[in-house]
Each structure stands twice: as structure tokens, then as C-alpha cells.
């Protein structure tokens, strides 16, 4: 039977896992590896990519950066989260603010040490990434549009680190990145609609707070319609194998998303829309394997995708 101290320790570990959103980090790490195998380095064998220690260090450093970003974001949003996510906020508060800061700085030092194993450019990249995450959490997220754009860029940057590692600047990569960027930006606007009460109480100047929900919905509609452009290039111009099925299904789901968006009035409605966007994004991670499924069967690439 667990002692009282053991139970307390397990509770704090669970609380910290909630703070860093560990369930998101492993998906991003998987996405980096799958992107490397199927998109960023199509000419390399899957095994050579999996055994690339430099890539492993980059993915690990990215994961730690994201974890530290969630910590500092949680630190600054503690009051807002009590209104927007009371249950999660109560779990997160089991770890003290001072402990969060100590772990935040420790993780950042570890990231710098890992990056130094790669190159001085990697150190500069991750140092800039850490600074941008802090600046976004401390200042930028309180401002309309700038905060949304910055959050979306920060979400895509870990893939840029892997891209710089392989130095393969295929046009198709930017089509994938544009589609992902638009989905994340749409999600940021939905989060603003979802969290409007907490933003109002804490003086966050988001689009819904300043201009109202209808303006925010109009901007989301324009962004959602814009996803047709990268999808056209990815399905009709570039060869993405069977992943074109994912993009066609995504468009159908995004049409349904828009229909539900204009009917949404309650926080619960926006939470459901947020979940649908998450489903599209996470599904996209696993569907990367559809670009060349022969890799899963034969363990190596049989065709040159791009």
C-alpha cells in the first residue's frame, strides 16, 4: 500500500504532467520524426533517420523547449485559468509557482547543453525559441492578432529545426507548413472565443474581447477558406501519395466546422470546435505515413516521393 508521501509525490507528478501537457509533447515529437522520414528527407532511408543521433537530440531539445513553454505559460495564466479551466487549474496548483520556475530554468539550461552538442547555430536557434516563448507568454499573447500569429509560429518552429538539420527546401514542405499553420491559427482564434470570460477578467485584448464574436468568426471563416490553397497544391500539384485522402476529408470536416461555428454561442460549443480542430491536426500527424506506406511494409523507401 502506498504511503501518504508516495501518494503526494504521485499527485504532484500528475499535476506537473498536466502543467507541461505531456500528452501533446509526444505527438509533436512523433510528428517531427514522421515529417523527417516522409517529407523533409525523402531521399534518406527510414532506418538512417531513426538512428541519427543529432536528430534525436534536436527532437529531445524541442520537446523540452515545448515543456518549458507550457510551464511559463501556465505561470502567467494562473489567474485566467481559474476562470476558463477551473478543474485543470486546481490540479496545476498542486505544484507551487516557485517550483514551476525552478524546473523552467533547469529545463532551459538542459536545452542549451543539448543544443551545444549539435552546433552553435542550434544553441542560437533554441535560445531564440526559448526567449520568444517567454515573450509571448509574458506580453504578446495579451494583444489581438499578434498573439495569435506568434502562437502559431511558435507551434511550427520545432519542424523548422528539423528542416534546417536536413537542409532540404522542397516546395512541398512549405505547402504542408502553410496548411498546418492555418489550422493552428484557426485554433488560436477558437481558443480566444472559448476563453473570453477569463480574457475579459484579466485584461487580455483578444479579437473577441475588442471587436466581438462575429468579427472573430468572420476572421476564422476567411482563414478556414484559405486552407483550400495549400490543399490544392498538396493534392493536385505535388505527389503526397495516399495522404490526399486526409486532405479531402479535412476539407469536409472544415466545412462542417464552419457550419457549427456560426451556430455556436456557448463555451461548450467552442470547446467542441476546438476538439474537432485538434482531431484534424493529430490525425494529420499519423496520416503522414500515407505518403509512402511501403515504408511500413518493407522498412525502406521504394519510391522517390518528390
N, C-alpha and C positions, 0 to 999 in steps of 0.2 A: 504493500500500500504506500502511496506517495505521502511524503511528509508535507507539512504546511509550507516549508521553504521551497520544496520541489514544485508544489502547485503554484506558488507565487512566481517562481522562475519561469515555469511553462506559460503562465498567464502573460508575463512581460514579453516573452519571446513571441507569443501570438500577437500581442499588441504591437511589437516592433515590426512584425511581418505585415501587419495591417498598415502601418505608417509608410513602409517602403513599397507597399503594393507588390510583393514578391510574385504574385500571380501574373502581373504584367511583364515583369522583367524577363522571365524565362521565355515568354512569347517573342519579345524583341530580340533576345539572343538567338532563338531558333530562326527568326526572320533574317537575321544577319547572315547566318550560315547558309540558309536556303538561297538567299539572294546571291551570295558568293558563288555557290555551286551552279545555279541555273541562270543567273542574269549577269552578274558582274565579271565572272571569269569563265565563260562558256568553253574556252579552249583548254582549260585545265581539267584533269581528272578529279572526280569527286573525292577519291581517297587522298590525293595530294593536298587538297584544300582542307580536309578534316585533320590531316597530320601537320598542317602548317602552324608551328608554334607561335609565330608572330601574329597570325590571325586570331589565334586563341587568346593571346594577351590583349589584343585590340577589343575583342568581344567582351572579355572579362572587365577591362577598364571601362568600356561603355556601360556595361551593366552596373558597375559600382557607381559611375557618374550619375546614372539614372536614379539609383537608390538614394544617393546623397541629395539629388534634386527633389525627390519626394519628401525627404526629411526636412529640408529647408522650406519647402512649400508648405508642409504641414505645420512647421513652426510659426510661419507668418499668418497662416489661415486658421489658427486655432479657434479664434472667436467666431469667425464666419462659419466654420464647420459645425459649431454648436447649434447653429440655426438651420443650416442646409442639410447636414448629416448627423443628427444628434446621437444616433446609436453608434456609428463609427467613431465619432469624436470622443465618446465616453471610453471606448476601447483604447483609442490612441492616447488618451490622457493617463493611462496606466504607466506610461513611460514619461518621466519628467522632462521638462523643456531643456534643462541643463544637460541631461543625459543625451538627448537628441543632438544638441550642439556638439558635444564631445565626440559622438560617433560620426557626425557630419564631417568634422575636421579630420578625424582619423581616416575616414574613407577617402577624402580628397588627397591626403598625403600618400596613401597607398596607391591611388590612381597615378599620381605624379611619378612614383617609384616604378610602377609597371610601365608607364609610357617611356621612361628613360631607358628601358631595355630595348625599345624599338628604335627610337631616334629622337633628336632634339625637336624635330618637326612635330612628332607625336606629343611631346611634352607641351609644346606651344598650343597645339590643337586642343588637347584636353584641359589645359589651363584656361584657354579662352572659353571652352564649353562650360566649365565649372563657373566661371565668372558670369557668363550670360544667364545661366540657370539662376544664380543668386540674384542678379539684377532684375530678371523677370519676376521672381518671387517677391522681391522687396519693393519694386517700383512699377515695372512695366505692366504687370497684369491688372493694375487698377485703371488703366487707360483704354478707352474704346479703340477697337481695331488693331492698334499697336500691340496690345497684349495678346489678342487672338493670333495675329500673324507671327509674333515671336514664339508663342507656344507651339505653333505648327512647325516652324523652322527647327526648333529645338528637338521636336519629335523625329524629324527626318535626319538630323545631323549624324547620329550614330552610323547610318548607312553610308554617309559621305566619308567617314573614317575608313570603312572597308573599301569603298571605291578608290580612295587615294592609295590604299595598300596595293591594289591590283593595277591601278593606273590604266584602266580600260574605259575610255569615254565613249561608249556606243550611244547612238541617239536613242535607242530603245530604252536605255536606263533612265533617261530624263522623262520619257513618257510615263514609265512606271512611277517615278518620283512625283510627277505632277498629279497623277491620279491619287496617290497616297496623300500628298499634301492637301489636296482639295477635300478629301474625306475627313482628314484631321481638322482642317479649318472649319468645316461644317459642324463637326462635333464640338469644337470650342464655342461656336455660337449657340448650339443647343444647350451646352453646359451653362452659358450665361442666362438663358431662359429658365433653365431648371433651378438655378441658384439666385434668382432675382431678389428674394427676400433677404438673404444674407448679404448680398452685394449692396442693397439699399441701406441696411443697418450699419454697414462698415465703410460706407462712402466709396465703393468701387464704381467708377464711372464707365460701366459697360454700355454697349449699344441699347439693350432693352431698358436699362435704367434711364439713359439720357433721351432716347428717341421713341421708346415704346416697343411693344411686342410685334406690332405689324411691320415696322421698319426692319426689325431683326429677321422676321420671317421672309420678307422680300429679299433681303441680302442672302439668306440661306437658299432661297429658291434660285437666285441667279448663280450662286456657286454650284448648286446641285446640277443645274442645267449645263454648266461649264464642263462637268465631268464627261460629257459626250465627246469633247475634243480629244482628250488623251485616249479614251476608249476607242474612238475611230482609228487613231494611229496604231494602237496596240492590236486591233483585230483585223484591220484592212491593209495596213502598210507594213507592219513588222510581223515576223513569224513568232508567235508565242505558244505554238503547239496547241494542246487541248485547253490551255488556260483561257482561251477566248470564250469558253463556256461560262467561266466565272464572271467575266466582264459583262456578258449578255444578261446573266442572272442578276448581277449587281445593278444594272440599269433598271430592270424590272422592279427590284426592291427599292431603288431610289425614287421611282415614280410613286410607288405605294407610300414611301416615306413622306413625299411632298403632300400627298392627299391627306395623310394623317396629321401632318404639320399644321395645315390651315384649319383643322378641326380642333387642334389642341388648345386647351385653356388652363388645365390644371398641371401642377408639378408632376403628378403621376404620369400624365400624358407625355411630358418631355423626357421623363426617365425611361419610358418605353422606347421612345425615338432614339435616345442615347444608346440604349441596349442594341437596337437594330443596327446602328452605325458601327458599334463595337463588333457585332456579329459579322458584318461585311468586311471590316478590317482584318479581324482574326482569321476569317475564312480565307481571305486573300493570302495570308501567310502560308497556310497549308496547301493552297491551290498553286503556289509557285512550282510545286513538284509536277504539275500537269504540263509544264513547258516541255519537259523531256522525261516522261515516266519510265523510259527504258533504263534510266539510271537506277531506279529501284529494283528492276528485274535483273539486269545484267551487271550492276555495280560499276558501270562505266558509261561514258557518253558515246553513243553510236553516231550521232549526227551533230553537225555544227548548226546551232540554233540561229545565230545571227550572221 
